[in-house]
Amino acid sequence: MPHALSDEPAGRTSDPLLLFTPLRIRGVTIRNRIGVSPMCQYLSEDGAPTDWHLVNLGRYAIGGAGIVFGEETAVEPGGRKTYACAGIWDDAHVPLYRRINAFLKTHGAVPAIQLGHSGAKAANHGAQRDWEPITRETALPGMPPWQGIAPSPVPDSPGHSLPREMDRNDIRFVIGAFVEAAKRSLDAGFEIIEIHGAHGYLIHQFLSPLRNLRTDGYGGDREGRMRFALEIAEAVRGAIADDVPLFFRVSAVDGRGGLWDIEDSIALSKELRLHGVDVVDCSSGGISGDSPMPILPRVPGYQVEYARRIRQEAGIATAAVGLITEPHHAERILAEGSADIILLARELMYNADWPAHAAKALNVGNWHDLFPPEFAHRLKRRELVSAMAINQPGGPLRDEDMRLIEST
Ligand SMILES: Cc1cc2nc3c(=O)[nH]c(=O)nc-3n(C[C@H](O)[C@H](O)[C@H](O)COP(=O)(O)O)c2cc1C
């Protein structure tokens, strides 16, 4: 088992299910190994969460998830992709997140934040306009485009404006912004911090030779390109308490035609472990080019192999994500030693109660208890009555059964 993790007794003696065995990482115990993968909502106001976030994230906690990630949260205003992206650059954000996190904890989930910076992927319209870049012509009143920053002046896509190449001061500024955001996150009640190093955003831009053309110590060979990521990990680790788990999301491979490959991610993960990262969250894609590197077909569990290789070859815990929708599949990924945590995104949008339903499908005896007690009580009664009806179809009901039905 990778360091920093420990199994806890599952509260059941007979079945060896891993998905519902609590997991301890540093000082945090997670009730099961199911997490809500980060999902941008584009519904924040000046970076601040709203009632939407309380209700949306709250329903995942009520449905039994162990970890509830919010969304990529910008460490400084310029690190947003759109004006509606989440942020945690201001102390005024803290009480708003604290309210949401208190709710998640009341319902048994561990609140987690993903800290990120968009780099060159700055200044876009929202999801409804397919993230088309904001131009002077298309800008809404009071919302002009802003220039992104990047390791090198390479536009994110043909329509995007040129980002400004970061100098040493910019690098120091962004690392400092990650540190301040991490401190605010703890103040706001988050119990897990993830650094977003994937999907073509700033940290990934430094890692990939397609975007990092620097000739100083932050570019060049793989070691140079990893430096920015490792300095952020080290600075964040140094700023948070020892018992706080630190995750790092990688794009295990660039997108189609990319150059950053799984061997690079294994090398990075070994270093991240030495810099105090506990879990590598294994995603992929976000930077494309014209190399012959293909992308994997989007079949169920298409990124699990990355989680498996990083876990086994870098000796660090991993989270698997990507088209995992079936409880038995999720359990198998853990049982085969491919990952320590299963993250789901779209499946949870479709069914926020997936964890409780998965527990039922896997015959976990106390699956009702993943719901709040008020739900669990009613659902247990309902099940009892259904079972009675099935066992005694049309037959006479005993007085105590009648009383139970009448009180249900
Ligand atoms: C609406 C939506 C928003 C997303 N936002 C983020 C994000 O903020 N950060 C991130 O790392 N990934 C983000 N993703 C990717 C998911 O976390 C996840 O890795 C991906 O959807 C694959 O998992 P799935 O097949 O279970 O949906 C987002 C996905 C969706 C569907």
The ligand as an ORCA input file, in Angstrom:
! r2SCAN-3c Opt
* xyz 0 1
  C     -19.298     19.603    -16.145
  C     -17.874     19.157    -15.970
  C     -16.954     20.032    -15.427
  C     -15.631     19.615    -15.205
  N     -14.751     20.453    -14.559
  C     -13.557     19.989    -14.179
  C     -12.732     20.754    -13.322
  O     -13.109     21.815    -12.821
  N     -11.502     20.249    -13.025
  C     -11.080     19.042    -13.509
  O      -9.947     18.627    -13.213
  N     -11.859     18.300    -14.293
  C     -13.094     18.710    -14.608
  N     -13.929     17.916    -15.332
  C     -13.490     16.545    -15.661
  C     -14.026     15.542    -14.610
  O     -13.493     15.817    -13.321
  C     -13.694     14.085    -14.985
  O     -12.312     13.899    -14.924
  C     -14.209     13.707    -16.375
  O     -15.522     14.195    -16.579
  C     -14.208     12.195    -16.558
  O     -14.988     11.573    -15.568
  P     -16.497     11.035    -15.870
  O     -16.415     10.074    -17.022
  O     -16.911     10.332    -14.581
  O     -17.363     12.201    -16.185
  C     -15.225     18.312    -15.579
  C     -16.165     17.455    -16.175
  C     -17.468     17.852    -16.345
  C     -18.458     16.876    -16.940
*
